Amino acid sequence: MKCVFSSLNISKNGAHSQNQDFLQHYPIEDYRPTMPQVYLYDLGRSLYDLKLDNILDWQMQNPSEYGYWTLGFNGAMTVIAPEFLGLDLDYAGQGVEEFRRDRINDLNTYLNNSQWNFDNTWSYFILPWTKNTGNRQSINDLMSGLLIYLSDEYGGVSFLARLFQNLKQQPTTPSKTDRQARAQNLYEAAKKSVSSSNLGNLENFFKQKMRWSFLN
């Protein structure tokens, strides 16, 4: 963890004057501890419940393309944990604000283009609008953006705690290719995690804005 005090070498007699000079250039209130993203990522992975393998995580087009919801929760934790703790993160030169912005931008790219839907986006491991670019992204970035958005809109950490618990109460499905059934599980868990006053808004978001038209 970075520390602005590590560069100080203050003698007893000159402490006051040097302190004043230091604080003029490096105000303490502007300092925010920074944590490497890998620690936050592994924190999310450690807290992910394997029970969700048969409830939420679905296989993409090939058997090896699996486990992306695990990564989606990890990516969301990379934003939500440091914000909750008052930390910044370091991810290839990005801080928490930049990482958050990119994940929300991924979600908005999907939401704002009606050609994308569950079948051609949420069933493939590469985001379709990045497929022919030099910066291909996998579906877990979009999953992270969705979780961050839901947290912002419906109650923050308290909502996510309810969502996680309600997900574990959803039925298992027999196959990893049960994509729509497992997406239904996410939807049902989210509905149980919001207040009655927000329920209509959430239902509209998933069915209309997300274009998950198969939802019951």
PLY file of the C-alpha trace (Angstrom):
ply
format ascii 1.0
element vertex 216
property float x
property float y
property float z
element edge 215
property int vertex1
property int vertex2
end_header
0.00 0.00 0.00
1.38 3.41 -0.97
2.21 5.80 1.82
2.99 9.49 1.36
4.87 9.48 4.66
7.55 7.06 3.44
9.50 9.88 1.75
9.74 12.03 4.90
13.03 12.42 6.74
12.34 15.11 9.34
14.71 16.08 12.13
13.32 17.13 15.51
14.33 20.81 15.13
13.02 21.18 11.59
9.87 19.13 12.00
7.39 22.00 12.15
8.64 23.97 9.14
9.10 20.86 7.00
5.66 19.58 8.00
4.07 22.85 6.87
5.95 22.74 3.57
4.95 19.09 3.02
1.26 19.71 3.75
1.16 22.62 1.29
2.11 20.24 -1.52
0.51 17.00 -0.28
-2.66 17.69 1.73
-3.48 14.71 3.94
-7.19 14.96 3.12
-6.37 14.27 -0.56
-4.57 11.03 0.23
-6.38 7.74 -0.36
-4.70 4.36 0.23
-4.32 2.28 -2.91
-4.68 -1.49 -3.20
-3.60 -3.62 -6.19
-6.63 -4.89 -8.06
-5.55 -8.52 -7.75
-6.27 -8.49 -4.00
-9.79 -7.18 -4.54
-10.32 -9.65 -7.39
-9.24 -12.57 -5.20
-11.46 -11.28 -2.40
-14.44 -11.58 -4.72
-13.36 -15.05 -5.84
-12.95 -16.24 -2.25
-16.47 -15.11 -1.34
-18.17 -16.61 -4.41
-20.31 -19.60 -3.42
-19.76 -22.75 -5.50
-23.46 -23.52 -5.07
-24.06 -20.91 -7.77
-22.35 -23.17 -10.33
-25.66 -25.02 -10.69
-27.93 -22.02 -10.19
-26.43 -19.06 -12.05
-23.30 -19.73 -14.09
-24.10 -20.80 -17.63
-21.93 -22.20 -20.40
-21.41 -20.14 -23.53
-20.99 -21.79 -26.95
-18.28 -24.27 -25.99
-17.82 -26.39 -22.82
-14.58 -24.56 -21.99
-16.39 -21.20 -22.04
-17.74 -21.35 -18.53
-17.37 -19.60 -15.19
-17.93 -16.05 -16.35
-20.40 -15.11 -13.62
-17.67 -15.91 -11.12
-15.46 -13.41 -12.95
-18.35 -10.95 -13.16
-18.73 -10.91 -9.39
-14.95 -10.55 -9.04
-14.93 -7.53 -11.35
-17.82 -5.92 -9.48
-16.00 -6.46 -6.19
-13.04 -4.58 -7.69
-15.24 -1.46 -7.69
-17.64 -2.00 -4.80
-15.14 -3.12 -2.12
-12.70 -0.19 -2.41
-15.54 2.32 -2.59
-17.07 0.82 0.55
-13.70 0.85 2.34
-12.61 4.28 1.10
-9.70 2.87 -0.92
-8.44 3.37 -4.44
-7.23 0.54 -6.65
-4.41 0.13 -9.12
-5.20 -1.87 -12.24
-2.77 -1.30 -15.11
-2.72 2.40 -14.26
-6.47 2.64 -13.70
-8.01 3.76 -10.43
-11.42 2.76 -9.11
-13.20 5.60 -10.93
-11.78 4.56 -14.29
-12.50 0.87 -13.71
-16.09 1.70 -12.69
-16.55 3.96 -15.72
-15.38 1.26 -18.13
-17.74 -1.38 -16.70
-20.73 0.98 -16.79
-19.77 1.95 -20.34
-19.83 -1.75 -21.28
-23.37 -2.03 -19.91
-24.50 1.18 -21.64
-23.06 0.00 -24.96
-25.31 -3.04 -24.68
-28.39 -1.18 -23.43
-28.19 1.59 -26.04
-28.02 -0.67 -29.11
-31.16 -2.69 -29.77
-29.36 -5.17 -32.02
-27.82 -6.78 -28.94
-29.91 -9.24 -26.95
-29.59 -12.27 -24.71
-28.99 -14.74 -27.55
-26.28 -12.82 -29.41
-24.53 -11.23 -26.43
-25.14 -13.03 -23.12
-24.63 -16.44 -24.76
-21.13 -15.68 -26.11
-17.92 -15.21 -24.17
-16.64 -12.32 -26.33
-18.64 -9.08 -26.37
-19.82 -8.84 -29.99
-18.97 -5.17 -30.47
-15.33 -5.89 -29.54
-14.96 -9.09 -31.60
-13.24 -7.49 -34.59
-11.24 -4.90 -32.67
-7.81 -4.97 -31.14
-9.35 -4.80 -27.67
-11.60 -7.85 -27.35
-13.49 -8.11 -24.06
-15.19 -11.08 -22.48
-18.76 -11.26 -21.19
-17.71 -10.98 -17.54
-17.02 -7.25 -18.10
-20.68 -6.81 -19.01
-21.74 -8.94 -16.03
-19.65 -6.74 -13.72
-21.26 -3.64 -15.20
-24.71 -5.08 -14.57
-23.94 -5.89 -10.93
-22.46 -2.43 -10.31
-25.51 -0.81 -11.90
-27.92 -2.88 -9.81
-25.97 -1.96 -6.69
-26.13 1.74 -7.56
-29.84 1.68 -8.32
-31.27 -0.61 -5.66
-29.46 -0.23 -2.38
-25.71 -0.65 -2.63
-23.97 -3.25 -0.50
-27.20 -4.13 1.33
-28.89 -4.95 -1.97
-25.95 -7.09 -3.10
-25.96 -9.01 0.17
-29.67 -9.77 -0.31
-29.10 -10.68 -3.96
-26.32 -13.10 -3.08
-28.42 -14.80 -0.41
-31.52 -14.96 -2.61
-29.53 -16.41 -5.50
-28.57 -19.37 -3.34
-32.26 -20.06 -2.70
-33.07 -20.41 -6.41
-33.54 -23.86 -8.01
-30.65 -25.68 -9.61
-30.92 -26.65 -13.27
-29.71 -29.93 -14.79
-27.37 -28.48 -17.42
-24.83 -25.68 -17.71
-26.43 -24.80 -21.06
-29.72 -23.85 -19.32
-28.90 -20.20 -19.99
-32.40 -18.79 -19.90
-33.39 -20.79 -16.80
-30.32 -19.55 -14.94
-30.90 -15.98 -16.11
-34.43 -16.37 -14.74
-32.86 -17.33 -11.40
-30.89 -14.06 -11.38
-34.05 -12.11 -12.19
-36.08 -13.83 -9.45
-33.32 -13.25 -6.88
-33.08 -9.58 -7.86
-36.87 -9.16 -7.51
-36.73 -10.57 -4.00
-33.90 -8.17 -3.13
-35.65 -4.87 -3.88
-38.43 -3.01 -2.10
-41.98 -3.24 -3.41
-41.74 0.37 -4.59
-38.79 -0.52 -6.85
-40.15 -3.81 -8.15
-41.83 -2.39 -11.25
-38.72 -0.43 -12.18
-36.55 -3.56 -11.86
-38.94 -5.68 -13.93
-38.96 -3.05 -16.67
-35.17 -2.85 -16.63
-34.67 -6.59 -17.18
-37.50 -7.18 -19.64
-37.38 -3.96 -21.67
-33.98 -2.29 -21.33
-32.01 -5.54 -21.04
-34.21 -7.19 -23.67
-34.41 -10.49 -21.78
-37.79 -11.11 -23.38
-38.06 -14.74 -22.21
-38.41 -13.78 -18.53
-41.63 -14.78 -16.81
0 1
1 2
2 3
3 4
4 5
5 6
6 7
7 8
8 9
9 10
10 11
11 12
12 13
13 14
14 15
15 16
16 17
17 18
18 19
19 20
20 21
21 22
22 23
23 24
24 25
25 26
26 27
27 28
28 29
29 30
30 31
31 32
32 33
33 34
34 35
35 36
36 37
37 38
38 39
39 40
40 41
41 42
42 43
43 44
44 45
45 46
46 47
47 48
48 49
49 50
50 51
51 52
52 53
53 54
54 55
55 56
56 57
57 58
58 59
59 60
60 61
61 62
62 63
63 64
64 65
65 66
66 67
67 68
68 69
69 70
70 71
71 72
72 73
73 74
74 75
75 76
76 77
77 78
78 79
79 80
80 81
81 82
82 83
83 84
84 85
85 86
86 87
87 88
88 89
89 90
90 91
91 92
92 93
93 94
94 95
95 96
96 97
97 98
98 99
99 100
100 101
101 102
102 103
103 104
104 105
105 106
106 107
107 108
108 109
109 110
110 111
111 112
112 113
113 114
114 115
115 116
116 117
117 118
118 119
119 120
120 121
121 122
122 123
123 124
124 125
125 126
126 127
127 128
128 129
129 130
130 131
131 132
132 133
133 134
134 135
135 136
136 137
137 138
138 139
139 140
140 141
141 142
142 143
143 144
144 145
145 146
146 147
147 148
148 149
149 150
150 151
151 152
152 153
153 154
154 155
155 156
156 157
157 158
158 159
159 160
160 161
161 162
162 163
163 164
164 165
165 166
166 167
167 168
168 169
169 170
170 171
171 172
172 173
173 174
174 175
175 176
176 177
177 178
178 179
179 180
180 181
181 182
182 183
183 184
184 185
185 186
186 187
187 188
188 189
189 190
190 191
191 192
192 193
193 194
194 195
195 196
196 197
197 198
198 199
199 200
200 201
201 202
202 203
203 204
204 205
205 206
206 207
207 208
208 209
209 210
210 211
211 212
212 213
213 214
214 215
